[in-house]
């Protein structure tokens, strides 16, 4: 059975579809995420807007008598698996207040992802313009704060209470702005602000995230380039890598700093790596003791990773899921990444973004970051929308 979507009449009908109210609400949420005191764990104004977007997405789906999109259903299944693992883990400690808090936080992230997929897949590319411009504006503001506003510490600036969160946000914005629909001059400004913001935070994890994303894009571009261009890119990458290794090995300070364990120096790198290794070893021991998990948030609230000190987190998403939600929860997380990867356009920015986020998750716990799932879903659905629009423009008949 064929559809008329590829015909001129079908394209006119598609163009006439009004933009739903949920789109500007999401744009406001995207903008305010980097401007209104965004926190890794607390709930802020951006969460209220994201919640409003989710509610509107549900109401618009019901009012339009639309069924769930295939990508929404596919993403829902691994999410349910994650929550099943979480509930199994709670058997060890019961429904403590921190467990409920983490479950509610995870529910918000999952709902944000599913709502974006439901609203924007498929959607006319023009629906993405307002959220993209909001993201650009927010990125420039945060980047300016990170680079130019003085603070007592090199890494803790802008509205973010944690420099690693600010770095993660800037790196994620950088990847999103590579493809989302903004003008070329605006794109250059946004990418510059995001890249400079990542450097200003001094977050090694954010730098790794950005490098991985750009590297994947570079490899994909090199595959389509002429042999001479590929050779030049290879030499440039090898030179940059050699310079980076030399700098790290020598402990050279690249930027000014306020303390011995902040900024770009060997002391900061040693503290970061040694601390994480200790936490990971403790997390592995915890998995051996309770392979079914100990409940979301219990690692830091029960202080099982660093006895006798302040509560802390695992600083590795896979290990945290395995320790708190067991193998079932980790399987759900892996399945979710694989599902989104499968729907992303091959060779596109979406897959490069997924690769960068997965690598970043090895060194931080990022699944509860609402902006992560919102921006990733926007990128994946936008690239899919562009492919569909091009097909319709060429007069193809959609089966």
N, C-alpha and C positions, 0 to 999 in steps of 0.2 A: 504494500500500500504506500502511495506517495503523498506528499504534502504540497501545498501551493506556496510554501514559504519562500521558495526560490524564484517565484514569478514576480513581475513588477507589482502586481496587486498585493501579493503577500508582503513584499518589502514595504509598501506604503502603509499597510496595516501595522506592521512592526514599528515603523517610525512614528506612528500616531499614538502608540501606547504611552499613556501619561506616566511620569516618574512618580513612584509611590512616596508617601510621606516618610517612610522609614529611611530613605536615602539621605535626605538632609540631616536627619537625626544622627545617622551613622557618621556623616561628615563632621558634625559638631563633636561627637565622641572622639573621632580620630584627632581633631585639632586639640582638644582640651587634654588629651592623654599626656602630652609633653609640656603642657603649660600650667596645669592645675594640680600641683603637688602629687604626681603619680607615685605610688608606692608598690613595692613588690608584693606585700601581703595585705595592707589595709585597703579599705573600700573608699573611693573618692568620687568626685563629681563625674569623672569619666565613666565609672561603673554605673552610675545612675542613668547616664545617657545610653550606654550600651544595653542596660536593662530595658530602657524605653524602646530601643531599636528592636530588641528581641520580641517584646510584646507586640509592637507594630507589625513585625514580620509574621507573627502567628496570626494576628487579626486579618492582615491583608491576604494571607493564604486561605483563611476560612472564607472571607468575603468574596474572594475571586474563585472559590470552589476549585482550588488547585490542589493536586496531590503533591506529596513530597517528591522533590527532584531525585533522580537516581543517585547523584553524587551525595545528596543529603542522607539518603537511606544507607548508602555504602559507608559513610563516615560515622553514622549512628551506631552501627554494629560493634566496631572496636571500642567506641566510647562506653557502651554498655558493658563490654568485657572489662574495661578499666574499673568501672564502678563495682562490678562483681568482685574483682580482686580486692578493692577497697573494703567492701563489706565483710569479706572473709578475714581480712586483716584486723578488722575491729573486734573480732571475737577474742583477740588476745587482751584487749584493754577495755572494751566496752565503748559506748558512745560518749566519750569524754568531750568536753567543750572544744578542745583543739581539733578533735576528729570531725566534729560537726562543722567547725570553721573551715577546715581544709576541704571537706566534701562540698560545702557551699561554694567555696572559691573555685574548685574544679568544675562544678556545675555551671558557674558563670562563664568560664573559659570555653567549655563545650557548647553551651548555648550560643555564645557569640560566633563560634565557628559554623555551627549548623545554620544559624540565621543568615549569615552572609552568603553561604552556599545556596540557601533556599531563595533568597531575594535576587541574587546576581547571576545565577546559572540556570538558563541563559538569560542575558539581559542586553539591551542595546548598549553599545560602547559609550554612548553619551551619558548613561547613568553613572558612569565611573568618574566623570569629570569633577563633580563637586567634592567627593571624598578625596580625590587626588590633589586638588588645590588646597583643601584643608590640611592634608598631610604635608604638603610643601610648606605652607605657612608655619605650621607647628615645628617642622624640622629646622627651618631657618631661625626661628626664635630660640629654640633650645640650643642650636649650634652657636648662635651669637653669645648666649649666656655662658656656655661652656668655655668658649675661647677668650672672650673679652672681659667678662665680669670678674673682678678680683675676689678671692676667697682665701681663707686661711690654709686651705689644702688644695693641692693641684687637682685632685681627682673628684672632689665633692663640690660641684657647682650646679647651677640651674635649679629646677624645682625638684629634682630627684634626690632622695635621702641617701641613696646608695650609688656610688660611681659605676659599679658593674651594671646596674639596671639602666643607668643613663647610657652607658656604652652599648649595651644590648639594643636599646631603643634606637640609637643612632645607626648602628650597623643594619638593623632590620629596615629602617627607613631608607637607607642608602640603596639596598637591594630593591625595595618597592619602587623607588623613584627612577630606577633604571628603565622601567617599562610602563608605569602608569601614565595616563594621558595628561601631560602638561607640555607647554611650549618648550622648544629647545633651550632658549636662554634661561627660562625658569628651571629646567631640569639641571642645567649646569650649576646654577646657584644652589639648588637643593642638594645635589651630590657633593658640592664643595663644602657646604655647611655640615652635612652628615659625616663626611670623611674627617673634617677638622674636629668635629665634636668627638668622634671615636678616639682620635689621638689625644685630645685634651683630657679625657677621662683617665687615661693611663691604665685602662682595663685590658690586660693581656687576652682574656677570653673574648672580649669584643673584637679585638684586633684579629685574632685567629678566625672568628666568625666571618669577618669582612673579607679577609684574605682568601678563605675557602670559597666564598661566594663568587668573588671576582675571578679566582683561578678557574672555577668550573665554567664561568662565562667565557673566559679567555681560551680555554681548551676547545669549547664548542665553536668559538669564532675562528680559531686556528684551523679547525677541521674543514671549514668552508673557504679558507684563504688559499692563495697561491703558494707553491712550495717555497719561494724566496721569502714571502711574508712569514710563513710558519717558522723558517729558520731564524729570522730576525727576532720573532717573539720568543723562541726557545733560548736564544743567547741573552735576551733582555731578562727573562725570568731567572736564568741561571746566575746572572750577575747580581740581580736583586737578592736572590737567596743567599749567595755567598757573602754579600755585604751584611745581611741580617745575622747570619751565623757569626761573622766576625765581631759585630757589635755586641751580641749577647755573650759571646765568649770572653770579651775583654771587659764587660761590665761598664762600658762607657755610658756616661749620662747624656741622653739626647735632649732633654728638656730640663728647665729648672724645676726644683722640687722643694717641698717644705719639710720633709722628714727623711729618715734613713730607709723607711720601708714603704715609701710611696714614689710614684713617678717611674721613670725608665732607668733602672739600675739593677745591678746584680743582687743587692739585698732584697729588693722587692720581689724579684723573680724567685729567689731562693725561699723566701717566706711563703710565697704563693704555692710553689710546687711541693715543698715539704709539708705544709699544712694540709694540703689536699691528699697527699699520699697517706698521712696518718688517719685522716677521716675515712678514706676508702678502705684501709685495712680494718678499721673498726666496723665499717658497714658490712664487710665480708664476714667478719665474725658474727655479726648480728644475724645475717642471713643463715649461717650455719646453725645458730641457736633456735631460730624461728623461721623456717623456710616458707611458711604460709603467710608471713608478714606480721607486723605489729600495729598496723593501723596508720592511716594518713596523718602526718604531722607528729607522730610519736617519737621519731628519732631526735628531733630538737626539743620537744616538750618534756620528754623523759630523760634527756641528756645522756643517751646511751652511747653516743659517739665520742664524747670527750668528758669522761667522768671527772667531777670535781670542778668544772669550769662553767662558764655561761652556756646556755643552750645554743646549739648550732645546727646547721643542716649539712647534708651529705656532700653538696657541691658536685653532684653527678646525678643527672636525671635517671639513667638506667639503674644505677645502684640504689637510688632512693626508692624507685618503684619496686625493685626486687625486695628491698628490706622492709618496706611498709605495706606494699600491696601484693607481695608474693609473685610467683611466676605468672599467675593469671593476669595480674595488672600489667606486668612488663610486656606480656604477649599482646595485650590490648594496645599499649602504646606503640609498639613496633608495627602492629597491624594498621594503626591509624596513620602513621607516617607513610607506610606502603600504599594505603588507599589514596591518600592525597597525591602521592607521587604518581600513581597510576592514572589519575584524572588530569594531572598537569600536562601541558603541551610538551612533547619531546623536544629537547634542545632549548627550551625556553627559560626565562628568568625564574619561573616558579620552581622548577626542579633544582636550579642552582641555589635558590633561596632555601629549599628544603635541606639540601646537603649542608649548607652553612649552619642552619639551625640545629640539625642533628649533631654536627661536630661540636657546636657551642654547648649543647645539652650534656655532653660528656664531662664538662668542667663546671656546669652550673645547673641549678634546678629552674627550668624555664617554662614548664607546661602550664603553670598557673598565670603566666603573663597574658592578659586578655589581648593586648595590642599585637602579640605574636600571631595569634590565630586570626584576628581580624585582617591584618595586613597580608598574611599568607593567603587567606581565602580570596581577598580582593585581587591579588596578583594572578592566582590560578584561574579564577573565573574571568578576569579581564582578558587574559591570553586566549582562553577558550572562546570568549565572545568575539574577539578579533578574527579568529579562524573561521567561525560561523559567518560573520559579517562578510568576510572576503569571499567565502563560498557562495553566499547569496548574491553578492555583487557580480560574481562571474556567471550568474544565472544557473548555478547548480541546483538540482532538485534534491531535496532532503528526503531520505528514505524514512 
